[in-house]
């Protein structure tokens, strides 16, 4: 079952150009909620594969036709690119 928490991120990405870098705070503003601690600490949280039922956030970018290209946990940025 997909979570609706990240639907606004999916909608936002669907309207963007081929590559996009966002700060974690930008994503929090878009979704209207905070990212979990795992997003700040663990690169696999940003993975493009649905590895377990708690990986529902990746549906947001995958369903919008995007994937995570790079993540900089120190700078708290993520770069998306269209597939």
Secondary structure, 3 states (H helix, E strand, C coil): CCCCCCHHHHHHHHCCCCEEEEEHHHHHHHHCCCCCHHHHHCHHHHCCCCCCCCCCCHHHHHHCCEEEEEEECCCCEEEEEEC
